[in-house]
Each structure stands twice: as C-alpha cells, then as structure tokens.
Amino acid sequence: MLQNANAQDTTKKDWAIVLHGGAGTISKDLPDSVKQAYMNDLDEAISIGEEALANGESAIDVVQKVINYLEDNPKFNAGKGAVFTHEGKHELDAAIMVGNTRNAGAVTGVTSVKNPINLARMVMENSKHVMFAGEGAEEFAIEMDVKRVNQDYFYTQRRYEAYKRAIAEDSESGLLDSSEDYWEDDKYGTVGCVVLDQEGMLVAGTSTGGMTNKMYGRVGDVPIIGSGTYASDVVAVSMTGWGEKIMRAVSGHTVSSYMKFKEGATLEEAGNYLLNDVLEPGDAGMIAVDKYGNMYMNMNTSGMFRAMSDSEGNREVAIWE
C-alpha cells in the first residue's frame, strides 16, 4: 500500500507542492460522477498552486491560497462543509509553519472564522504567540479584522445527516472524522498543503473541522505543531487521519527527525517509517516535500484525496493506491 514517493534526488527543483483532502476508508464504489468531481477539484487546487509557484510567489502565500480553495469547497472537512460537534456546532482548527525560521501559528476551536488558515497565519505574523484557542482566538480574529461568518455558513446537509447518524449510533464510529457519505467504517477528513518555493522556503499548512460528534473542547493533531503540521529546514509535513494517533506519534516531527539524524535517510524512507513502523494500519495519511523538492503523498488507509506537482513536470492526482 505504501507507494508513490519519488526516489531521493539532491538536485534542487525550482519548486514543488503536495496537497491532501483527507485520508480514510474511501470506497472504490464511489459513483463515477462523485469520483470525477473530487478529481476535478483536486486538479483545480494543484493548478492554483502550480501557477503561483511558477510565477515566483512565496510558499506561505501558496499554502494559504491552496488551503483557502479547499476550505471554501464543501466536499472537504475544513471551512465550508466542516463536520458537526457533539453539541451540534462547528469548531475549526488550522496551523501553518515555516520550516526555515520555525515560525508557526495555530488556532483551535474557532467558530466564526471563514478561513481558519488565514487566522493561523496572522497568529504567526502578528502576535508573539504560536496558538490561540476558543474565545481567545475569536478575540484575535476581531482584532485582525479577518473575514467572519455565522455558523450557518459552515452547514451542509450531508454533514448534518452524518451528525444525526453519529448521535443515533452513539458509537465509536461516530467519534471519527467524517469527510464523505460514501466512506465506510473509520472516517477521516482534513485538508493540507506543503510547498517548497523558488527561494528554498519550506512551508506546511493544515486546516480541519475535526471529528464528527467530537466532545466539548476536543483538540486534534492539526493545530499541534510537530504533530499534524510541521516544517523544518529539511522537510514540510501535513497529516490527515485519526488525530489522537497522529498526536501520540508526534508525527510531523518524527519524520523530520528521521531525516535529520539517520544518515542518508530519504523522504520516502522517513514517511514509510512513520506510516509502517510507528502508526498502525488505518491510522493516517501524510504529505511532505523536502528541501530538494522530493515529494511524498502516502497513507496506511485505503485512500487519500491527494495531488502533487513540481517544476520538472512530475504531476499526479489520485484517490486510491
């Protein structure tokens, strides 16, 4: 199942980008129209990033731009289309990190911010802190004059139906991320983007609505720097999957440390180590790009909405292995 990473190359590419829209048990019985709609949207998202990077835009701007597109797309569990909490609300998390400087910003439990990744960037650039939570994050959003919406904006009928099912079942399956009605069993969903730009800057960003039926105050891996979102001077990583498992493995930092401290380690080896040896089957998906522009997008689940592209013309859009 673990496949599709480029062989290690130490010739630096001009730029590279990888994105994801969630990993989990994605049924191959998706209607062709649904499958094509997802492929089209992933293609559009990667195209936005390609054009910006080719034009010399910074990795920070590109990550934000691509994630904004995914946050505004109700197919994914971030921004518009976010899942419901146990209390019937929407609480969103996001984080962004610049590897070369280790600057980072994160927000958790926001309820009125249209694009949480924008607020996360503002935390990084306009405060001396790394993370704001709940009411504090909302206060900071007011101060930063970021675009706000009411809770109705995030509503989609599909997410509401999933929420009602989860409440009715009141079972473990109802406590896992949900990103598509056709998903079976364990259901995950998050969006993320990692970029190497023409200046050599590595940036990772992730945004999510969290778990369907999540309990009050639950925080997942996404806004935890080093877990679901991490960038260093060697690699940028964004995770998706079962947040609690990803956090326990400090997943993003684990990948970076493997590459830094194991002599000759490639991005592929580091990613496979995390997904094969540290995490368990069905736990997660991962995207990453290293300082040379080598790309990785892989999972130990049956599927992950994903796409990658670089300045050499390597390009792929995929859902299953």
C-alpha positions in Angstrom: 0.0 0.0 0.0 2.9 2.3 0.7 3.9 3.7 -2.6 4.3 6.6 -4.8 7.2 8.6 -3.4 9.9 9.8 -5.7 13.4 8.4 -5.4 15.7 10.7 -3.4 17.3 13.4 -5.5 19.6 16.0 -4.2 19.3 18.3 -7.2 17.1 21.1 -6.0 14.0 21.7 -8.1 12.7 25.2 -8.6 9.5 24.4 -6.7 7.3 21.5 -5.5 3.8 21.2 -4.0 1.8 18.4 -2.5 -1.8 18.7 -1.1 -4.4 16.4 0.5 -8.1 16.5 1.2 -8.4 13.7 3.8 -7.5 10.0 4.2 -9.5 7.1 5.3 -11.6 4.1 4.1 -12.8 5.6 0.8 -15.0 3.2 -1.0 -14.0 2.4 -4.6 -17.7 2.1 -5.2 -18.0 5.9 -5.4 -20.3 6.9 -8.2 -18.3 8.0 -11.2 -19.8 11.4 -11.0 -18.7 11.8 -7.4 -15.2 10.4 -8.1 -14.8 12.8 -11.1 -16.0 15.8 -9.1 -13.3 15.1 -6.4 -10.6 14.6 -9.1 -11.6 17.8 -10.8 -11.4 19.8 -7.5 -8.0 18.3 -6.6 -6.8 19.1 -10.1 -8.0 22.7 -9.7 -6.4 23.0 -6.3 -3.0 21.8 -7.5 -3.3 24.0 -10.6 -3.7 27.1 -8.3 -0.5 26.2 -6.6 1.4 25.4 -9.7 0.6 28.7 -11.3 1.5 30.7 -8.2 4.8 28.9 -7.7 5.8 29.2 -11.4 5.2 32.9 -11.0 7.6 33.1 -8.1 5.0 33.5 -5.3 6.2 32.6 -1.7 5.5 29.3 -0.2 3.5 30.9 2.6 1.2 32.7 0.1 0.8 29.5 -1.9 -0.1 27.3 1.0 -2.7 29.8 2.2 -4.1 30.2 -1.3 -4.5 26.4 -1.9 -5.9 25.8 1.5 -8.4 28.7 1.1 -9.7 26.9 -2.1 -10.1 23.7 -0.1 -11.7 25.4 2.9 -14.3 27.1 0.6 -15.1 23.7 -1.1 -17.9 21.9 0.8 -16.6 18.5 -0.3 -13.9 18.7 2.3 -14.0 18.8 6.1 -12.5 22.3 6.6 -14.3 25.7 6.5 -17.5 25.4 4.5 -18.6 21.8 5.0 -17.0 21.3 8.4 -18.4 18.4 10.4 -20.6 18.9 13.5 -19.5 18.6 17.1 -21.5 16.6 19.7 -23.2 19.8 20.6 -24.3 20.4 17.0 -21.8 23.2 16.3 -18.8 23.7 14.1 -15.3 24.2 15.7 -12.4 24.6 13.3 -8.6 24.2 13.7 -5.7 25.3 11.5 -2.0 25.7 11.6 0.8 27.0 9.4 4.6 26.7 9.8 7.7 28.0 8.0 10.5 25.5 8.3 13.5 27.7 7.6 12.6 30.1 10.5 10.5 27.7 12.6 7.9 30.4 12.8 4.4 29.0 13.3 0.8 30.0 14.0 -2.2 27.9 15.0 -5.8 28.3 16.1 -8.2 25.8 17.6 -11.9 25.8 18.4 -12.8 28.8 16.2 -16.5 29.1 15.3 -16.8 32.2 13.2 -13.7 32.5 11.0 -14.4 31.7 7.3 -10.9 30.6 6.6 -9.0 29.4 9.7 -5.7 29.1 7.9 -5.7 32.9 7.4 -6.1 33.5 11.1 -3.4 30.9 11.8 -1.0 32.9 9.6 -2.0 36.1 11.4 -1.1 34.5 14.7 2.3 33.7 13.3 2.9 37.1 11.8 1.1 39.5 14.1 1.5 38.1 17.6 4.3 36.8 19.9 2.4 33.6 20.4 2.0 30.3 18.5 -1.5 29.2 19.3 -4.8 30.9 20.2 -7.8 28.8 21.4 -11.6 29.2 21.5 -12.7 32.6 22.8 -9.2 34.0 22.7 -8.9 33.0 19.0 -12.2 34.7 18.3 -11.0 37.9 20.1 -7.8 37.8 18.0 -9.9 37.4 14.8 -11.8 40.6 15.7 -8.6 42.4 16.3 -7.2 41.2 13.0 -10.4 42.0 11.1 -10.3 38.6 9.5 -13.4 37.6 7.5 -16.1 36.3 9.8 -19.3 34.3 9.1 -22.1 32.9 11.2 -22.4 29.2 12.0 -24.9 28.6 9.2 -22.2 29.3 6.7 -20.5 26.0 7.6 -23.7 23.9 7.4 -24.1 21.3 4.7 -26.9 18.8 4.6 -24.6 15.8 4.1 -22.6 16.7 7.3 -25.8 17.2 9.2 -27.0 13.7 8.2 -23.7 12.2 9.3 -24.0 14.0 12.6 -27.6 12.7 13.1 -26.4 9.2 12.3 -23.5 9.5 14.8 -25.7 10.7 17.5 -28.2 7.9 16.9 -25.5 5.3 16.8 -23.6 6.8 19.8 -20.8 4.5 19.0 -17.0 4.7 18.4 -17.6 5.0 14.6 -19.5 8.2 15.3 -16.5 9.7 17.0 -14.2 9.7 14.0 -13.6 12.3 11.3 -16.1 12.2 8.5 -15.5 13.7 5.1 -17.8 11.8 2.7 -21.0 9.9 2.9 -19.6 7.1 0.9 -16.8 6.4 3.3 -17.1 3.2 5.4 -16.1 2.4 8.9 -13.3 4.8 10.0 -14.0 8.2 8.5 -11.4 10.9 8.3 -11.1 14.3 6.7 -8.8 17.3 6.8 -7.0 19.5 4.1 -3.4 20.3 3.9 -0.6 21.6 1.7 3.2 21.6 1.7 5.4 23.7 -0.5 9.0 24.3 -1.5 9.2 27.7 -3.3 11.9 29.2 -5.6 13.6 30.8 -2.7 14.1 27.4 -1.0 11.4 28.1 1.7 9.6 25.1 3.1 6.0 25.7 4.5 3.3 23.3 5.8 -0.3 24.2 6.4 -3.3 22.2 7.6 -7.0 23.0 8.2 -9.9 20.9 9.6 -13.3 20.7 11.1 -12.2 17.8 13.2 -14.3 14.8 14.2 -17.9 14.3 13.6 -19.6 14.2 17.1 -16.4 15.3 18.8 -16.7 16.0 22.5 -16.6 19.5 24.0 -13.2 21.1 23.8 -11.6 18.2 21.8 -8.4 19.3 20.0 -6.9 17.1 17.3 -3.5 16.9 15.7 -3.8 19.7 13.2 -3.1 22.7 15.3 -0.5 20.9 17.4 2.9 22.0 15.9 5.0 18.9 15.4 2.1 16.5 15.1 -0.3 17.2 12.3 1.6 20.2 10.9 5.3 20.6 10.9 8.1 22.2 8.9 11.9 22.2 9.5 14.9 23.1 7.4 14.7 19.7 5.8 11.0 18.9 5.3 7.5 20.1 5.5 4.7 17.7 6.6 0.9 17.7 6.8 -1.0 14.8 8.3 -4.6 13.6 8.0 -6.3 10.8 9.8 -7.1 9.8 13.3 -5.8 12.8 15.2 -5.2 11.2 18.6 -2.9 8.6 17.0 -1.1 11.2 14.9 -0.5 13.3 18.1 0.8 10.4 20.1 3.4 9.7 17.5 4.4 13.5 17.2 4.2 12.6 13.5 5.5 15.6 11.7 8.5 16.0 14.0 9.2 12.3 13.8 9.5 12.4 10.0 11.8 15.5 10.2 14.0 13.9 13.0 14.3 10.6 11.0 15.7 12.6 8.0 18.0 14.8 10.1 19.5 12.2 12.3 19.6 9.0 10.3 22.5 9.3 7.9 21.4 9.1 4.2 17.7 8.8 5.1 15.4 9.8 2.2 12.0 11.4 2.4 10.4 8.1 1.2 12.1 6.1 4.0 11.1 8.6 6.6 7.5 8.7 5.5 7.3 4.9 5.3 8.9 4.6 8.7 6.1 6.7 10.2 3.2 5.0 8.4 4.6 1.4 8.6 6.5 1.2 11.8 5.2 3.9 14.1 1.5 4.3 13.2 -0.9 1.3 12.7 -2.8 0.4 9.5 -5.8 2.6 9.0 -4.4 5.5 11.1 -3.3 8.2 8.7 -2.2 9.7 5.5 0.8 12.0 5.0 2.0 14.5 2.5 5.5 16.0 2.5 8.1 17.8 0.5 11.8 18.0 1.3 14.4 20.8 0.8 15.3 19.4 -2.7 11.7 19.2 -3.9 11.3 15.5 -3.5 7.6 14.8 -2.9 5.7 12.3 -0.8 2.0 11.5 -0.6 1.0 8.2 1.0 -1.2 6.5 3.5 -1.8 3.4 5.5 -5.6 3.7 4.8 -7.3 2.5 1.6 -7.4 6.0 0.2 -6.5 9.7 0.4 -7.6 12.6 -1.7 -4.3 14.0 -2.9 -2.2 15.7 -5.6 1.4 16.7 -6.3 3.3 18.7 -8.8 6.8 20.1 -9.3 8.8 22.3 -11.7 10.2 19.3 -13.5 6.7 18.3 -14.8 6.0 15.5 -12.4 2.3 15.6 -11.6 -0.3 13.3 -10.1 -3.8 13.5 -8.9 -5.1 10.4 -7.0 -7.6 8.9 -4.5 -6.6 5.3 -4.1 -3.3 3.5 -4.1 
